[in-house]
């Protein structure tokens, strides 16, 4: 059923529905997602011997 429409088509179909609908993204897609980026859900950190890598950050965010 889901393969019959694109992600964009499904997103449009549910845009005004009163329910929680969101795509399941691949890791590469997630790292480029504007909401994910805005919330700093993954950060680049430096390991002293292994170099730079991605690390997830806390999903709990506080103001100030």
N, C-alpha and C positions, 0 to 999 in steps of 0.2 A: 504494500500500500504506500509506504513512504517513498519508495523508489519511483513512483509514478509522477512525482513533482520535485522540483529543485528546492534547495534550502530557501531561496528568495521567495518562491511561490508559497511555501508553507508559512514563512514569516509573515507574508502579506495576508494569508488566510486567517491567521490568529492575531493579527495586529490589534483588533478592537474587541477580542474575546475577553471575557472576565475570568481568565484562568492563567496559571503560570506555565508559559511555554518558552523554552529557549533551546538552542541547538547544543549538542554535545560536540565540542571542538577537539581537534587533534592538538597535540602540544604546540606545534608550529603556529597553528591558527590562534591558539590561546595567547601566546606570547605577543601577537600582533593585535589582539582585541583591545579596542580603546578603553573599555570599562576596566579590564584587567590591568592595563598599563596605568590608568589614572589612579587605581587603588594600590599601586606598587606591590602587586601580588607575587612578583618574581623579581629578583634583583641580581645583578652581576656582582660577584665577589671574587677576591683574589686569594688563592691558596699559595702559601709560600713556596711549595715545591711543585705543585700541579698546575699552577697558573689560574687563569680566570675561568669561572663556570657559573651557571645559573643556579640560584638557590631560591626556594619558595620562602615567602615572608609570611608573617602572621596575618590571618584573616581578620583579626580583631584590631580595629583602628580607633584611636582616640584623638579628639581635637585638642591641640595645645598640650 
